[in-house]
Amino acid sequence: MKTLNVGVVGCGGIANAKHLPAMKKNGNFNIVAFCDLIEERAVKAKKEFGTSDARVYTDYQNLIQEELDAVYVLTPNNAHAPVAIAAMKAGKHVMCEKPMAKTFAEAKEMVQTAKETGKILTIGYQNRYRGDSQYLKKACANGDLGEVYYAKAHAIRRRAVPTWGVFLDAEKQGGGPLIDIGTHALDLTLWMMDNYEPESVTGSVFRKLADQKDTGNAWGDWDPEVFTVEDSAFGFIKMKNGATIHLEASWALNSLEVDEAKTTLCGTKAGADMKDGLRINRVQYGRQCVEKPDLNAGGVAFYDGTADKPEDTEQKVFYEAIVDGKPLTVFPEQAMVVTQILEAIYESAKTGKTIYFA
């Protein structure tokens, strides 16, 4: 098995919680370069996940000059595009964390750079690799649901505002829960529908709870002074073929209906949701019925299963795309449309108008 030499730009939470452990577990990645604006974080990541001779940088421009096969872009959202574009122009394949970019214009430039350089570019929408997502995607691709003409994209937290890093910083992130977790739900929904042609978007964005105290937040009270993004956002998306999608996203909402990175699909033959595990509903033999597939890896008493975690599969797919030329699961053109729609929801909320696409 060929081993890939990779560099990591951004050594914060998503690097340490997701990508670095998954690369280490995979065993086919040598992490030989680490970059972070806070040098101590890069040093710490090197000690835990890097090769003994791995280099540490505070400027990504120096890292991308290394002899690397790929670069992981795990920075705040506003740095995704400049780092990814520079890395591809320097001859490196790129794994970029979600969302693809802060703006649609940046996402388009990333796609164009990938085409011009011939480098692989993929985005970290790891929820596609979950067992329920894979099963539902196969059902959709097989036509089991028929034409999916109405869908909901769910990203609702009751009180779980991330209080660390730059999550609450509008300048660095471009938004709050919509661009953070709403992006996962929308990606799943568009992927299941295999529909990437939006016609119009109408959006509402709220900052209603951010100034409250004694918040009951999962990670402790947030600081209203630095909470410069929305606490909830909602979008109504109409596709060119007439299909419609309702997107809901919140970090803080007085709701007991809590769902994250889930989708609900309504088709002409059947429907599906992820509300209580994966459920597919249809009429069969004149009766309403619900199918709940067993997605557990195990099957017998002495075997508890070896199913990979989504982040492990994500690394495997990226590795095989580079080494064996196998197809990606997350294509940059798809992720670009997600960014386009998210940006339109923010713009619609700001202007009070429906945003139409050419």
N, C-alpha and C positions, 0 to 999 in steps of 0.2 A: 504494500500500500504506500503510495506516495505521501510524503508529509509536506504540508503547506506551511510556509513561513508567513505569519500575519502580524499586523500591527493594530493596536487599538487606540483610537482617539476618543477620550472621555472615559474616565475610570471611576464613575460614580455608581449610583444605585443599580441602574439597569445593567451595567457591565458586570458588577459583582454578584448580582442576584440571578442573572439569566445567562448572558453570553459566555463569560469566562468559565464558569463551572461546566457548561455544556460543551465547550471546546475541549476542556481538560478531560472530560468523560469520553469524548469521541476518540481522543488519542492520536488523531491525524493532523493536529495543528500544533506547530511550534510558535508560541507567542513570543516574538523576539523584540518587540518595540512597544512602549507604552507612552501615551501622551495625555497630559491633563494640565489645565491652567494652574491647578494646585499641585505642585510637584510631589508633595507627601502622598497624595492619593495614588499617583503613578508608581511611586516607589513601593508602596504597600501592595499594589496589584502585581507588580513584578515579583515580589518576594513570594506571593502565594500562588501565582499562576504562570509566571514567565520562565524562560530558560535561564540558566545560570549567567549567561553573558548578555541577557536582554538589555537594551538601551532605554533610557528614560528621557523624555522631552517635555517641554512646556509649550512648544510651538509645533503645530502639526505639519507645517511646511518642511521642517527638518525630518520628521518621521517619514513622510511620503517619498523622500529621496533614498530611503533604504531599499535594499534588494528584497522586496516583499511580493508575495503572490496576491495578497488581499489586504484590505484595510477595513476595519470595523468602525463605523461612525456612530458613536454612542453618546453624543453631546446633547445639550439643549437644542430645541427645535430650530432656532435661528442660525445654528451653525451646520445643520445637516447638508444643505445645498453647497455652500462654499467648500466644505471639507471633502464631500463626496466627489464633486466636480474636479477639484484639484487632484485627488487620488486617482481618478480614472484617467485624467490627462497625463499623470505620471506613470501610467501603465499598470495600475492595480485594479483588480476586481473589488467590488464594494458590497458589503452588507451594511445597510443603513437602518437604524431604529425607526420605528413609526413615530409620528406621521412622516410621510416622505419628506415634506418640507413645510416651512412656515407659510409659504404662499404658492399659489398655482403657477405663477411665472417661474419661480425657482424650480418647481417640480418639472415643468416643461424643459427647462434648461438641463436638468439632470438626465431626462430621457434622451434628449438630443445628444448630450455628451456621450452617453452609453452607446448610441448608434454610431457616432463619429469615431470613437476609439475602439469599438468592438469589445469592450469590457463588460463583464457580467455585473449587473446592478439588481439587487433585490432588497425588499423592505421587510422589517421585522414584524409581520402580522402572524405571530405564532399560533393564534387561535384557530387558524385553518387546519392545523395538524392534530387537533383534539380528535378523540375517537368519535364523538357525536357529530362533529363537523365533517369528518371524512365520510361517515356513513350517509349523512344527509346530502352531501355533494354528489355521491354516487347515485342516490335516489333521484336527485334533480336532473343529473346528466342522462339518466336512463328514461326520463320523461314520466316518472311515477307520479309526479304532482301535476303534470300537464302544464298549461301556461300559468306561470306565477304572475298575477296581475296586481296583488296587494301584499305589502310586507311591512313589518315593524322591525326596527333596529333598536335593541334595548341596551342602555348603559346607565342604569339608575342605581346610585348609592343613596342611602338615607342620610347618613352623617359619616362620611369617610373622606374628608378633605386631606390630601397629602400636605403636610406642613414642613417638609424638608426640601432641600435643593432649591430649584427655581420654578417649581410648579405654579406658584401664585404670581409669577412675574410675567405680565402681559408682553413686555418687550422681548424677552428671551424665548417665550413659549408660543406667543401668538394667540393665546386663549387659555381657557380652563378645561372643564370636563369634556366639552365638545371635541376639542382637538386632542385631548389626552386619552379618554376611554370611548368617547363616541366614535372615534375613528375606527376602533376595533369592530364595533357593532355594525357600522356602515360597511366596512370591508367585507365582513362575513355575509351580509345581506346581498350586496352586489355580486359577490362571487357565487353564491347559491343561485341567484337569478340569471347569472351570466349576461348581465345587462349593464353596459357602461356608457349609455347614451342618454344623459339627462337633458331634459327640455327646459325645466324651470325649477326654482327653489324659493320657498317662502319660509322665513325663519323668525324665531323669537328667542332673545337672549336675556337672561335675568341675573341680577345681582341683588337678591332680596334678603338673604340670610347672612351675608358675609360680615356685617357689622355687629352681629349678635355676640354676646358673651355667654359663658356657661353653656357651651355648645353641645356637649355630649358627643363630641367628635371622637372617632375611633383612635386617632393618634394625638389626642390632646387638643386643647383649644387653639384655634388659629389666631394669627395677629391680623386684625382688620386693616391695619396700616399698610401691610404688604400684600394684602389680598386684592390685587388689581385686575383680576379676571372674573368671568361670570361664575356663579355657583350652579346654574342650570341653563340648558339650551334645548330648543326643540325645532325640528325642521320638517317641512312637508315637501317632498321631492316628487316631481312628475317626470317620468321618462318619456322618450320620444315615441315609444310604442303604446303609450297610454297607461302603463303600469305606474303605481304610486307607492311611495315608501314614507312611513312616519318614523322619524328618528328622534329618540329621547335620550338626553344625557344629563346627568347631575352628579355632583360630589355631595351636595347637601340639599335634600328635598324632604318635606314632611309627607312621606309616603311609606306605606308598608309593603308596597309592591316593588321589590328590589330585585333587579336582574342586571347582570353585566356581561358584555361580550356574548350576547345571545341574539337570535333572530326568530321571527315568526313569519311563516310564508303561507299564503293562500293561493291555491292553484285551481284549475278547472277540474282536475281529477282527485286531488287530495290536498291536505294542508299539513303543516308541520310547525312545531315550536320546541323550545328548549326550556320550558317553564318547570317541568318536573322530570328532569332527564329528557332525552329526545322522545317526542311523541309525534306519530304520524296518524292523522285522522282521515278517514275516508268512509264512503258508503260501499258496503260489500254484501251481495246477496240480499239487497233491499234493506239492510240494517246499518245503522251508524256504528262504526267500530274504531278502536284506537290501537295502534301498534306501538309497543315500547320495546325496541331491540335491546338485547343484553349486550352491553358494550364492555363488560368486564373481560380482562385478558385470560383469567383462569377458566378451567373447565372441569378439572378433576381434583380430588382431594389433595394429591401430592404436588400439584402444579398451581402456583398462584399467579402465573403470567409474567411476561417480560416486556410488556408494552412500553415503548419509549415515552418520555414526557414530550410535550409539544416542542419545547426548546431544544431537546436532543434531536428530534426529527428535523427541525429547522437547520441545524448545523450539518446534518447528514445530507440534506438536499443541496445546500450551498456547496459543500465539498464535492459532491458528485457532479454538480453542474460545471465546476471548474476542472476537475480531473478527468471525468468521463464524458463530458458534454451532454449529460442528461438534462431534461427540461426543468426549469424552475417551477415552483408552485405559485410564488408571488411574483408577477411580472410588473416592472416599473410603470408600464402604461396603465395598468389597473390601479395601482396606488396613486397615480397622478390624478385620476378621476375622483378618487376619495378626497384628495386635497382640494380639488376644484369645487366639489359640493360643500365641503366644510367652510371654505372661504366664502361661498355664496350665502350660506346661512348667516354668517357674521355680517356680511354686507347688507343682506335683506333686513336684518334686525336693526342695523344702523340707519338705513334709509327709510325703512317702513314700506319698502316696495318689493314686489316679486322680482327676482333676478331671472332673466331669460338667457339661454345659451344659443349660440348660432347653430 
